[in-house]
Amino acid sequence: MMIRKIAAITAAAGGLLAAGLTTTPAHADTIHTDMSSPKVEMEKFDVTLLDVRPSEYNGTFIEVLVCANDVPPGEKMRVSWDPWNVSSDEAIFSPSSTEGPSGPTYPWAYVDAQQIPPDSYGERYLVDGECAEGTLLFHTDGAEPTAVFYENAFGERAIWRLDS
C-alpha cells in the first residue's frame, strides 16, 4: 500500500509540472513531509499545513498558514490559492472558488470583509514577516486525499503525505 501511495505522489507531482502549472528552477528541492512535521521553512515563505478534514458535500478542507520571508523593504509578496493542490489515488484537485460559509477563507481569515478588496478574494500581498491563514476547499467528489501539494512561482515545493 505504501509503494502505491509513493507512486501516486510522484505521478501527481510530475503531472503538475507537465501541466505547466508553475515554472520550477532546476535548483529547487521538493520537501517531503507528513503531518508530524507540518511546517516547512523555505527561502521566500514558511508554509504550515495546519489541518486536513472532510467537508460536508464530499470535499476536503485544508487549513494553512503562509508567512512571507526575505521581502525587501517597501515591497510585498503575493500569496494566493494558486500553489495549493490536493491529490487522491485517482486525481489532482485544485482549490474551489466557492464563496460562502463553507467556502475558502485563505488568505483573508480574520480580516473584516469590508477590508478585502473586491477583486482580491483569492490573493493577498504580505510584507516581510506577515502571515496569512485560512481554509481552502477542494471538491474531491468523496475521494480520500493522499497528499497535499504546495508549489509557488519561486520553485519552492512541499508535499505532505497523508496516511489513511
Residue, then its C-alpha position, 0 to 999 in steps of 0.5 A: m500500500m505504501i509503494r502505491k501511495i509513493a507512486a501516486i505522489t510522484a505521478a501527481a507531482g510530475g503531472l503538475l509540472a507537465a501541466g505547466l502549472t508553475t515554472t520550477p528552477a532546476h535548483a529547487d528541492t521538493i520537501h517531503t513531509d507528513m503531518s508530524s512535521p507540518k511546517v516547512e521553512m523555505e527561502k521566500f515563505d514558511v508554509t504550515l499545513l495546519d489541518v486536513r478534514p472532510s467537508e460536508y458535500n464530499g470535499t476536503f478542507i485544508e487549513v494553512l498558514v503562509c508567512a512571507n520571508d526575505v521581502p525587501p523593504g517597501e515591497k510585498m509578496r503575493v500569496s494566493w490559492d494558486p500553489w495549493n493542490v490536493s491529490s487522491d489515488e485517482a486525481i489532482f484537485s485544485p482549490s474551489s472558488t466557492e464563496g460562502p460559509s463553507g467556502p475558502t477563507y485563505p488568505w483573508a481569515y480574520v480580516d473584516a470583509q469590508q477590508i478585502p478588496p473586491d477583486s482580491y478574494g483569492e490573493r493577498y500581498l504580505v510584507d516581510g514577516e506577515c502571515a496569512e491563514g485560512t481554509l481552502l476547499f477542494h471538491t474531491d467528489g468523496a475521494e480520500p486525499t493522499a497528499v497535499f501539494y504546495e508549489n509557488a512561482f519561486g520553485e519552492r515545493a512541499i508535499w505532505r503525505l497523508d496516511s489513511 
